[in-house]
Amino acid sequence: MLLPLRNRSQAGRLLAAELSKYRENRNVVVVALPRGGVPVGFEIAASLQVPLDVLPVRKLGLPNHRELGVGAIAPGGVKVLDESLIRELNVPGSALEQVTQEEAATLARQEQYFRGKRPYPFRGRIVILVDDGLATGWTMRAAIKAVREHGAARIIAAVPVSSTEGRNDVAREADEVITLATPWPFFAVGSWYEDFSQTTDEQVHSLLAAAEPLNIA
């Protein structure tokens, strides 16, 4: 496919075409990683005519270099770490714990803001996990672990663009991985979009309100 993508909405519509076999499957739920994954997930859920939900996940970066991810956390106490990179960089345990506590506080606020007290009713369902791209893949891997612990029957990771390494790492943990492109060299996710402007909390709320609700019964 031709890059760059126009925006997250176009990316979601293109991904939906790759996921058409799940259309109108009442056992499927699209679960987007906020914030950037929500516009992508909204288009997929709308096209497939299935519900949309969100799962907040937070990347763990180094205290003095937050963009360098060494792992991620997800609800339910889920934590995944790049142990080899942590050893290579000789990251102190105290520094990692500080970052984890800070991100856990943000995660709790996001979970309350985006979901309230709604449970995660993923048991026995086919869960399509969606983000706007994969670089290291750690946030997606944390999401996969969290959804797996909630008893999902099958997990599909779906992203518009991915690094080859990120895709391969995620493929070892998801049941299926769907990507539109794995450009090389990868640089950053935003490099492959014409419009990669920040998704706001208000936009997330608006899209969730417009989407088909998840039946918790």
C-alpha positions, 0 to 999 in steps of 0.5 A: 500500500502507499504511504503515508496514510491520510489520518487515523480514520482512513487507516481504520477503514483500510484495516476494516477491509482486512478484517471483513471476515469478522463482520456482524460476528456478535462474539467480536469486540473491537478494543482500542488503546487510547488515545490514538487507537480509538479513531482507528478502532471506531472505523473498524467497529463501525465497518464490522458492525460490532461493539467498541471498547477501550483498554488504557495501557501506559508505556514505561519509559526511562526517567530521563528519556521517557520516549525510550520504552522499556515495558508497559503496564495495563489494568489488573496489575499487568506489567511487561518489561524488556529485561534485556534492555533494562540490563543493558542500560543498567536501569536502577530498580528504584528508577523503574519503580518510580516510573511504574508508580507514576504511570500506574496513577495515570493509568488509573485516572484514564481507566476511570475517565474512559470506562468508569466502573464498567467491567471488562467483559471479554471472556469467551470473546474474539477481541480485536486489539487496535492501536494506531501503530507499533514501534517496540510493541510493548503497549500492545503486548501488555494489552494482549496479556491483560485481555488474555487474563480476562479470558478472551477466546482469541486475540487479534492485534490490528494496526495500520503500520508497524516496525518489523521487530514490533510485529514479530514480537506481538505475533508471538503473543497474539493469535493473529496480527493484521498490519497494512505496512511494515516500512523499513527503516521504521523511524516513528509511527507518526512518520507514516501519517500525513495527519498524526495530530494528538487525539484528545480525551474529548474525542475519545469520549465522543467516539465511544458514545457514537459507537455500538455499545458492548453488551455486558450480559 
